Amino acid sequence: MVTYPGLPSPVIGDWLSREASQKRYAPGTTFQMGRIEMLANTGTYIDAPFHRYADGKDLADFPLSVVADLAGVVLRAAPADGRALDVSLFRGRELHGRAVLVHTGWDAHWRTERYAQGHPFLTRAAAQRLVGAGVTLVGIDSLNIDDDTDLARPAHTILLGAGIPVVEHLCNLGDLPDSGFRFFAVPVKVRGMGSFPVRAFGIV
């Protein structure tokens, strides 16, 4: 799996194969121990403040209250909204304390060249609005929550600076209702890392 063009794909294999384990255990008793060499930013992953800030909280600092069993809302971006999704997307919605998931439909391009070209993103003003609204977590189903041509990465800077985790490369948000579900995106607790894959899901 290549999530972001130019970054390496995971290498998955055996540390101990079943065949090799036959020499270690009693006859008929075998085990497999797998090994993965993987960039932390692979697949659907969560960003902690440490991803952007050297003194920010890392993955191990996330309490479950900000990554698990969150009241979720889905905001539906229409093609007319264009690439740059602004504050108008959030008008009239209760966002405080919620996991705010931005459904753009861009996941339809996953594993194609189109996925990495011209993806939707949140504007600086949109990120500021989310912080002001007191959201708990923000996710999006596209290549990056920022415009990948803007090297200042304002959405990451603003959201992670406020301690709000960001989940990127979500998929199947069209299967969730606009609200009334619980959202989970729990990473492993690793010190000194700012991103890690999650099994993100909603319970309706």
C-alpha positions, -999 to 999 in steps of 0.1 A, spaced: 0 0 0 13 34 -10 -6 61 8 13 92 -2 33 94 -35 70 90 -30 68 74 5 77 37 9 52 9 11 51 -15 41 71 -47 40 52 -75 57 65 -110 64 75 -137 89 100 -132 117 92 -169 125 75 -190 100 54 -220 108 79 -242 90 108 -228 111 89 -231 143 86 -268 139 122 -270 151 114 -251 183 82 -268 196 68 -303 201 56 -323 171 24 -308 156 29 -275 175 36 -245 153 35 -207 156 38 -178 133 53 -145 144 49 -117 119 71 -86 112 62 -53 96 85 -25 85 62 4 79 61 42 77 38 55 104 18 75 78 3 45 60 -34 39 52 -59 56 75 -38 72 102 -41 96 131 -18 126 137 -9 137 172 5 172 180 40 158 180 37 152 142 39 190 138 54 203 170 86 190 186 72 197 221 37 184 213 20 154 228 27 121 211 6 90 204 11 77 240 -4 110 254 -38 105 238 -65 97 264 -92 74 251 -116 103 256 -103 120 225 -99 90 202 -127 65 212 -164 65 217 -168 100 204 -201 115 193 -196 119 156 -209 142 129 -203 139 91 -202 171 71 -209 165 34 -189 185 9 -206 190 -25 -187 193 -58 -198 229 -59 -178 236 -28 -146 231 -48 -113 219 -34 -109 245 -7 -135 237 20 -143 267 40 -163 277 71 -196 276 52 -194 238 54 -200 239 92 -228 264 94 -258 253 115 -241 222 129 -234 214 165 -197 206 167 -186 211 203 -170 179 217 -177 160 185 -155 140 161 -160 160 129 -156 139 98 -155 157 64 -170 135 36 -157 146 2 -160 113 -16 -124 115 -26 -118 80 -13 -134 68 -46 -100 76 -61 -80 54 -36 -52 35 -53 -54 55 -85 -32 83 -97 -61 107 -93 -61 103 -55 -29 124 -53 -40 151 -77 -62 180 -68 -77 166 -35 -102 186 -13 -88 202 19 -97 225 47 -88 262 46 -70 280 73 -103 297 83 -121 263 84 -95 250 108 -98 281 130 -135 277 130 -132 241 142 -109 250 170 -132 278 180 -161 254 180 -143 231 205 -143 200 184 -125 169 198 -112 153 166 -112 161 129 -111 136 100 -112 138 62 -114 112 34 -87 127 11 -50 128 6 -43 155 31 -63 178 54 -42 206 39 -36 217 4 -4 197 -4 10 227 -23 9 249 8 41 240 26 30 259 57 3 233 63 -21 257 81 -48 231 90 -23 208 106 -6 237 123 -39 251 137 -56 219 147 -26 200 162 -15 233 179 -49 232 197 -43 196 207 -70 183 182 -60 149 166 -64 147 128 -74 115 109 -66 114 72 -74 89 44 -107 79 59 -130 58 37 -167 49 34 -180 80 52 -210 78 29 -221 48 49 -224 68 81 -254 90 90 -249 127 94 -250 123 132 -261 99 159 -231 75 158 -200 69 179 -165 72 163 -133 54 171 -97 59 158 -74 44 184 -37 42 178 -11 21 197 6 40 225 41 47 212 64 73 227 82 97 204 58 92 174 33 117 160 14 95 135 2 59 133 -24 38 114 -58 33 130 -88 10 124 -112 39 122 -149 30 125 -183 43 135 -210 25 155 -245 35 145 
